[in-house]
Amino acid sequence: MRPERVRHFPLPPRVSIPERVPQAANDNEPEIRESAASLLLGRSLMVTAVLATIALLIAWGAWIGSTIWRSFF
């Protein structure tokens, strides 16, 4: 296969602002970093949700167990 010539497209002139330097596409860093407080809050919410789910399942299992126990014994 024969290589084709690359067409050049005219780019609009841009003035770079020192406060807002364009970020490289391959630097593997998020533009907005999470703060320690948001990480702590997010993880505590996840742990709370898991513990609440476990407590709900234990309570449901105890209720089913007591219902079965009363029905047969």
N, C-alpha and C positions, 0 to 999 in steps of 0.2 A: 504494500500500500504506500502510495506516495504522500509525503507530508505536504500539508497545505500551508500557504502563507497566513500568518496571523494578521487579522485586520485590526487596525488601530482606531479606537473610538476617541473622539475628543472629550476630555473630562472638563467639567465646569471648574472654574478657579475657586479654591476654598482658602480661607484664611484660618490658620490654626490658632485656637485660643489657648493660652498657657494653662488655664484652670481645667480645661476639658481636652486632654490629649486623647486621641483615639486609641483604644486598647487593641493590642495585637490579637489575632484570632486564635493563635496556638499557644497562649501562655498558661492555659489550664487554671486560671484563677477567676473566681466569680467577680463581677464588677462591683456588686454590693455584698460585702461580707456580713455574716450574721454576728450579732453581738453576743456576749456571754450570757446576758440576761435572756435573750430570746432562745438560745440553746437550752438553758436551764429550764425555762418555762415549758418549752416543747417537750423535753424529755420527761419532766415531772407530770405533764398531762398524759403522756403515753403510759407511764408507769401507773398512774392513778386509774386509767381506763382498763389496764390489764388486771390490776388488783380488784377493781369493781366487778369485772367480768368473772373472775375466779370466785369472788364472794357470792355473786348471783348464782353461779352454777352449783356451789356448795349448798346454798339455801334451797335451791330447786331440788337438788338431790335429796336433801334431808326431808323436804316436804313429801316427795314421792315415796321415800323410804318409810316415813311414818304412815302414809296413806296405805301402802301395801301391808305394813305390819298390822294396822288396825283391821284391814279387810280379811286377812287370813288367820290371825292369831287372837 
